[in-house]
Amino acid sequence: MPVDRTNARIQEHEMPARTPGEPHRGPSRTTGTVWILALSIALAVSCKHRRASEDDPSSADFRDGDLIFQESSSRQSDMVRVLTRSRWTHMGVVFNEPRGTVVLEAASPVRKTPVRTWIARGRGRRFVLKRLRDADRRLRGDVVAKMKKLGAAWLGRPYDVRFQWGDDSLYCSELAHKLFARGADIQIGKLERASDMNLDDDRVRRALRKRFANARFNPAETVVTPDSIFNDRQLVEVEPRGI
């Protein structure tokens, strides 16, 4: 701890002058008391900061049920960005497993991807991690186990290029929404209709014509976008260590 020389000089000025031959008695009781008090305050502040750092989710590791978002580098990323008016075009749900942390994602097909591999696929390796504000209470062990079991049942299902609301194929935000709704009884994101999306852009129109060449596009189709989940007020942004 650095010495407060200003305080020391003040104490020296307060001490009475020693007469010749008088034995040196060392620092006064006032000086000792001041140092003990200062040390106690410093230790208390240090402990308080350490506990705050440990409790702060911004310094926490990945937790089961975290939601991770990125700007995908896939071929359809630009179309998704325009369609949903969102920077974040892909997302997944994080789980910790014996082999490491993985992202359950609806890609092609639904799969578990090591989190570092998932992050490396994004543009500039940029990503955002979000977590339920009350995750400790709402994502208990039994709830997480149910979510994992449900996600495992979806592994291998194809990516839903038509963004339809069935379970035979899934897109990224649909998987996340249904996993929380059915596995944890938690609604994340806003359910909208396909007609609420940006359907007027030429790039979107071309993509839809191609994808629905042999099917009927339903403007009333239920959809949920990565953007609506990203902006859900139930979630807070966190930053994991070691990435």
Secondary structure, 3 states (H helix, E strand, C coil): CCCCHHHHHHHHHHCCCCCCCCCCCCCCHHHHHHHHHHHHHHHHHHHHHHHHHHHCHHHCCCCCCCEEEECCCCCCHHHHHHHHCCCCCEEEEEEEECCEEEEEEECCCEEEEEHHHHHHHCHHHCEEEEEECCHHHHCCHHHHHHHHHHHHHHCCCCECCCCCCCCCCECHHHHHHHHHHHHHCCCCCCCEEHHHCCCCCHHHHHHHHHHCCCCCCCCCCEECCHHHHHCCCCEEEECCCCC
